[in-house]
Structures are given as structure tokens and as C-alpha cells.
Amino acid sequence: MKWQSFRRLRAAGILGASLLAASAPVQADVLLRIENGLLTGAGGALVNGTLYDVSFQDGSCNSLQAGCTQFTFSTLLDAVAAGQALMDQVFVGVYDAAPELTRGCSSTRQCLITTIFGAGSTLADNAVTFNNRPADADDLTTVGLIGSAFDTTPNIDVTIAVWTAAAPGRVPEPSTLGLSIAALVALALVRRGHNRVR
């Protein structure tokens, strides 16, 4: 009898481990930062497997990015992935439908969010994420060049995304559903084994 209980417990453990391995890790929820109804940024956006915080700010590349020389992302692929993260994780719900609710943008048609990247020089690369009103066009990310004196302040539809690494301790977490299912199956198999032993 003890051997059967051990086999059931082992089977439950293997099944639980399989379910846990199969459950894809999911990112902890992105924390939208809202001030007076305006989206000012977000915490915990997942870009290429790493968590970042982002804030939307008006100003020049010189004033916001250490003289337009220090950027969180150094490659085009990373900057475009950051733009995609904005579209998928940050501009959701009302903030996708109403671009004027993003700090730095007052246009009701679109908000252009620029992620400046590269090594820094007199011209900087930027990935521009278009958060368009849904009736006008789909959201997208494109690339271009800007001068170090580029300033969003006079523009009603442009803001700069300033990215920083997320605070330590925020990590993607395993799927709660997968863990719960694994635990319930393991308990059911163990209980079934105990009922047969009696």
C-alpha cells in the first residue's frame, strides 16, 4: 500500500511540475501613472524580457537625456521594441482611444511619443510611437533623426518617453492559474490515494 501512495504522490509531483513548466510566465501588471487624469508614464513595462519604467515629458533632448548623450536603449531594435511595449502595455483602454490624455499631448487626433536612442551626437536616433485616435489610423512605430536641441514643448502632439530600468524586485511572475491547477491536481491525487488505503 505504501508503494502505491508513493507512486501516486510521485505522479502528482511530475504532473504538477509539468503544468508549472508549461504555464508561461506572465508579466506583473504594468502600473499606469496618472496625474489629474493625464497618463504621465508607467512602471514595469516589459521590453525584450526586461522591465522598465517610462515617463512622458515635455522638453528638449538636451534637458531630458543628459545633454542628448545618454539613452536607455542603444539599438534600433530595442527602441522599436520599447515603442511596441507602449502600444501593447501602456496605451490601453481610454489612453489608447484619447491621445490627448497623455502628458505632453493635447491634440485629440494623435500623440507622437519619441523614444530617443543611440550613442548620442549632434543628431540622435529616435523611434516615434504614434498613438492615434482609433477612427483616424492604427498605432505604429517608425524611426527618424532629431537634433539635440529638439524640443517638444511648443508641439501639441509630441512628447518624449524617458525610460529607466525598473526598480529591483519587480520580476515577471509565474502564471497563477498554472500554479493553482498544479496544486489542485496534486491534492486530488494524494487524497484519492489516502481514500483507497483506508
C-alpha positions as a Markdown table, in Angstrom:
| # | Residue | x | y | z |
|---|---|---|---|---|
| 1 | Met | 0.0 | 0.0 | 0.0 |
| 2 | Lys | 2.8 | 2.4 | 0.8 |
| 3 | Trp | 4.3 | 1.8 | -2.6 |
| 4 | Gln | 1.1 | 2.8 | -4.3 |
| 5 | Ser | 0.8 | 6.0 | -2.3 |
| 6 | Phe | 4.4 | 6.9 | -3.2 |
| 7 | Arg | 3.7 | 6.3 | -6.9 |
| 8 | Arg | 0.6 | 8.5 | -6.8 |
| 9 | Leu | 2.5 | 11.2 | -4.9 |
| 10 | Arg | 5.3 | 11.0 | -7.4 |
| 11 | Ala | 2.9 | 11.1 | -10.3 |
| 12 | Ala | 1.2 | 14.1 | -8.8 |
| 13 | Gly | 4.6 | 15.8 | -8.4 |
| 14 | Ile | 5.5 | 15.1 | -12.0 |
| 15 | Leu | 2.1 | 16.4 | -13.2 |
| 16 | Gly | 2.4 | 19.5 | -11.1 |
| 17 | Ala | 5.9 | 20.2 | -12.3 |
| 18 | Ser | 4.8 | 19.7 | -15.9 |
| 19 | Leu | 1.9 | 22.1 | -15.5 |
| 20 | Leu | 4.2 | 24.6 | -13.8 |
| 21 | Ala | 6.8 | 24.3 | -16.6 |
| 22 | Ala | 4.1 | 24.6 | -19.3 |
| 23 | Ser | 2.5 | 27.7 | -17.7 |
| 24 | Ala | 4.1 | 30.6 | -19.5 |
| 25 | Pro | 5.5 | 33.3 | -17.2 |
| 26 | Val | 3.4 | 36.4 | -17.3 |
| 27 | Gln | 4.4 | 39.9 | -16.6 |
| 28 | Ala | 3.2 | 41.6 | -13.4 |
| 29 | Asp | 0.7 | 44.2 | -14.3 |
| 30 | Val | 2.0 | 47.5 | -15.7 |
| 31 | Leu | 1.3 | 50.3 | -13.3 |
| 32 | Leu | 0.0 | 53.3 | -15.2 |
| 33 | Arg | 0.9 | 56.6 | -13.6 |
| 34 | Ile | -1.9 | 59.1 | -13.7 |
| 35 | Glu | -1.9 | 62.7 | -12.5 |
| 36 | Asn | -5.1 | 64.8 | -12.8 |
| 37 | Gly | -6.4 | 62.4 | -15.4 |
| 38 | Leu | -3.3 | 62.5 | -17.6 |
| 39 | Leu | -1.2 | 59.5 | -18.3 |
| 40 | Thr | 2.3 | 60.6 | -17.2 |
| 41 | Gly | 4.1 | 57.3 | -17.5 |
| 42 | Ala | 4.1 | 53.7 | -16.4 |
| 43 | Gly | 6.0 | 51.3 | -14.2 |
| 44 | Gly | 7.1 | 47.8 | -15.2 |
| 45 | Ala | 6.7 | 47.8 | -19.0 |
| 46 | Leu | 8.3 | 44.6 | -20.4 |
| 47 | Val | 10.7 | 45.3 | -23.3 |
| 48 | Asn | 12.7 | 42.4 | -24.7 |
| 49 | Gly | 12.4 | 40.5 | -21.4 |
| 50 | Thr | 13.5 | 43.4 | -19.1 |
| 51 | Leu | 11.2 | 45.6 | -17.0 |
| 52 | Tyr | 11.4 | 49.4 | -17.5 |
| 53 | Asp | 9.7 | 52.4 | -16.1 |
| 54 | Val | 8.8 | 55.2 | -18.5 |
| 55 | Ser | 7.7 | 58.8 | -18.1 |
| 56 | Phe | 6.3 | 61.1 | -20.7 |
| 57 | Gln | 7.9 | 64.5 | -20.5 |
| 58 | Asp | 7.9 | 67.8 | -22.4 |
| 59 | Gly | 11.3 | 69.4 | -23.1 |
| 60 | Ser | 14.4 | 69.1 | -25.2 |
| 61 | Cys | 16.6 | 66.1 | -25.8 |
| 62 | Asn | 19.4 | 68.2 | -24.2 |
| 63 | Ser | 17.4 | 68.8 | -21.0 |
| 64 | Leu | 15.8 | 65.3 | -20.6 |
| 65 | Gln | 18.6 | 63.0 | -21.8 |
| 66 | Ala | 21.8 | 64.3 | -20.2 |
| 67 | Gly | 22.8 | 66.6 | -23.0 |
| 68 | Cys | 21.2 | 64.3 | -25.5 |
| 69 | Thr | 24.0 | 61.8 | -25.0 |
| 70 | Gln | 22.7 | 59.2 | -22.5 |
| 71 | Phe | 19.9 | 56.9 | -23.5 |
| 72 | Thr | 18.5 | 53.7 | -22.0 |
| 73 | Phe | 18.3 | 52.0 | -25.4 |
| 74 | Ser | 21.3 | 51.9 | -27.7 |
| 75 | Thr | 19.9 | 50.0 | -30.7 |
| 76 | Leu | 17.1 | 50.5 | -33.2 |
| 77 | Leu | 15.6 | 47.0 | -32.3 |
| 78 | Asp | 15.4 | 47.9 | -28.6 |
| 79 | Ala | 13.8 | 51.3 | -29.2 |
| 80 | Val | 11.2 | 49.8 | -31.6 |
| 81 | Ala | 10.5 | 47.1 | -29.0 |
| 82 | Ala | 10.0 | 49.9 | -26.4 |
| 83 | Gly | 7.5 | 51.5 | -28.8 |
| 84 | Gln | 5.7 | 48.3 | -29.2 |
| 85 | Ala | 5.6 | 47.9 | -25.4 |
| 86 | Leu | 4.0 | 51.3 | -25.2 |
| 87 | Met | 1.3 | 50.3 | -27.7 |
| 88 | Asp | 0.6 | 46.8 | -26.1 |
| 89 | Gln | 1.0 | 47.6 | -22.4 |
| 90 | Val | 0.7 | 51.3 | -21.7 |
| 91 | Phe | -1.7 | 52.8 | -24.2 |
| 92 | Val | -4.7 | 50.7 | -23.3 |
| 93 | Gly | -8.3 | 51.5 | -22.7 |
| 94 | Val | -9.2 | 55.1 | -22.6 |
| 95 | Tyr | -5.5 | 56.1 | -23.1 |
| 96 | Asp | -5.5 | 54.4 | -26.5 |
| 97 | Ala | -8.7 | 56.0 | -27.6 |
| 98 | Ala | -7.9 | 59.5 | -26.4 |
| 99 | Pro | -4.4 | 60.5 | -27.2 |
| 100 | Glu | -4.9 | 64.0 | -25.6 |
| 101 | Leu | -4.9 | 62.2 | -22.2 |
| 102 | Thr | -1.1 | 61.6 | -22.4 |
| 103 | Arg | 1.1 | 64.3 | -20.7 |
| 104 | Gly | 2.7 | 66.5 | -23.4 |
| 105 | Cys | -0.1 | 65.9 | -25.9 |
| 106 | Ser | -3.2 | 68.0 | -26.2 |
| 107 | Ser | -4.1 | 67.0 | -29.8 |
| 108 | Thr | -7.3 | 64.9 | -30.0 |
| 109 | Arg | -6.1 | 63.2 | -33.2 |
| 110 | Gln | -2.7 | 61.8 | -32.2 |
| 111 | Cys | 0.2 | 61.8 | -29.8 |
| 112 | Leu | 3.7 | 61.1 | -31.0 |
| 113 | Ile | 5.8 | 59.6 | -28.3 |
| 114 | Thr | 9.5 | 59.7 | -29.1 |
| 115 | Thr | 12.0 | 57.2 | -27.6 |
| 116 | Ile | 15.4 | 58.6 | -28.2 |
| 117 | Phe | 18.2 | 56.0 | -28.6 |
| 118 | Gly | 21.8 | 55.5 | -29.8 |
| 119 | Ala | 25.2 | 56.6 | -28.7 |
| 120 | Gly | 24.5 | 60.4 | -28.8 |
| 121 | Ser | 25.8 | 63.0 | -31.1 |
| 122 | Thr | 24.6 | 66.2 | -32.7 |
| 123 | Leu | 21.9 | 64.1 | -34.3 |
| 124 | Ala | 20.1 | 61.4 | -32.3 |
| 125 | Asp | 18.1 | 58.5 | -33.5 |
| 126 | Asn | 14.5 | 58.2 | -32.3 |
| 127 | Ala | 11.7 | 55.7 | -32.5 |
| 128 | Val | 8.4 | 57.5 | -32.7 |
| 129 | Thr | 5.3 | 55.7 | -31.5 |
| 130 | Phe | 2.1 | 57.1 | -32.9 |
| 131 | Asn | -0.9 | 56.8 | -30.5 |
| 132 | Asn | -3.7 | 57.7 | -32.9 |
| 133 | Arg | -7.3 | 58.2 | -32.3 |
| 134 | Pro | -8.8 | 54.8 | -33.4 |
| 135 | Ala | -11.1 | 56.4 | -36.0 |
| 136 | Asp | -8.1 | 58.0 | -37.8 |
| 137 | Ala | -5.4 | 55.4 | -38.1 |
| 138 | Asp | -3.7 | 52.4 | -36.5 |
| 139 | Asp | -1.0 | 52.9 | -33.9 |
| 140 | Leu | 2.5 | 52.3 | -35.2 |
| 141 | Thr | 6.2 | 52.9 | -34.5 |
| 142 | Thr | 8.6 | 54.5 | -37.0 |
| 143 | Val | 12.2 | 55.8 | -36.8 |
| 144 | Gly | 13.9 | 59.1 | -37.6 |
| 145 | Leu | 16.6 | 61.6 | -36.6 |
| 146 | Ile | 16.4 | 64.6 | -34.4 |
| 147 | Gly | 18.8 | 67.3 | -33.4 |
| 148 | Ser | 20.0 | 67.6 | -29.8 |
| 149 | Ala | 18.0 | 70.9 | -29.4 |
| 150 | Phe | 14.8 | 69.1 | -30.4 |
| 151 | Asp | 12.1 | 70.4 | -28.0 |
| 152 | Thr | 8.6 | 69.1 | -27.6 |
| 153 | Thr | 7.3 | 72.0 | -25.5 |
| 154 | Pro | 5.8 | 74.0 | -28.4 |
| 155 | Asn | 4.2 | 70.9 | -30.0 |
| 156 | Ile | 0.7 | 69.9 | -29.0 |
| 157 | Asp | 1.1 | 66.3 | -30.3 |
| 158 | Val | 4.7 | 65.2 | -29.3 |
| 159 | Thr | 6.2 | 64.1 | -26.0 |
| 160 | Ile | 9.4 | 62.3 | -25.1 |
| 161 | Ala | 9.4 | 58.9 | -23.4 |
| 162 | Val | 12.2 | 58.8 | -20.8 |
| 163 | Trp | 13.0 | 55.2 | -20.0 |
| 164 | Thr | 14.8 | 53.8 | -16.9 |
| 165 | Ala | 15.4 | 50.4 | -15.6 |
| 166 | Ala | 12.6 | 49.2 | -13.3 |
| 167 | Ala | 13.4 | 49.1 | -9.6 |
| 168 | Pro | 14.9 | 45.8 | -8.5 |
| 169 | Gly | 12.5 | 43.3 | -7.1 |
| 170 | Arg | 9.9 | 43.5 | -9.9 |
| 171 | Val | 10.2 | 40.3 | -11.8 |
| 172 | Pro | 7.9 | 38.5 | -14.2 |
| 173 | Glu | 5.8 | 36.1 | -12.1 |
| 174 | Pro | 4.7 | 32.6 | -13.0 |
| 175 | Ser | 1.2 | 32.1 | -14.1 |
| 176 | Thr | -1.1 | 31.9 | -11.1 |
| 177 | Leu | -3.6 | 29.7 | -12.9 |
| 178 | Gly | -0.9 | 27.2 | -13.7 |
| 179 | Leu | 0.3 | 27.1 | -10.1 |
| 180 | Ser | -3.3 | 26.7 | -8.8 |
| 181 | Ile | -4.1 | 23.9 | -11.3 |
| 182 | Ala | -0.9 | 22.0 | -10.4 |
| 183 | Ala | -1.7 | 22.3 | -6.6 |
| 184 | Leu | -5.3 | 21.1 | -7.0 |
| 185 | Val | -4.3 | 18.1 | -9.2 |
| 186 | Ala | -1.6 | 17.1 | -6.7 |
| 187 | Leu | -4.1 | 17.4 | -3.8 |
| 188 | Ala | -6.7 | 15.4 | -5.6 |
| 189 | Leu | -4.3 | 12.6 | -6.4 |
| 190 | Val | -2.9 | 12.4 | -2.9 |
| 191 | Arg | -6.4 | 12.4 | -1.4 |
| 192 | Arg | -7.5 | 9.7 | -3.8 |
| 193 | Gly | -4.6 | 7.6 | -2.6 |
| 194 | His | -5.4 | 8.1 | 1.0 |
| 195 | Asn | -9.1 | 7.1 | 0.5 |
| 196 | Arg | -8.1 | 3.8 | -1.1 |
| 197 | Val | -5.6 | 3.0 | 1.7 |
| 198 | Arg | -8.4 | 3.1 | 4.3 |
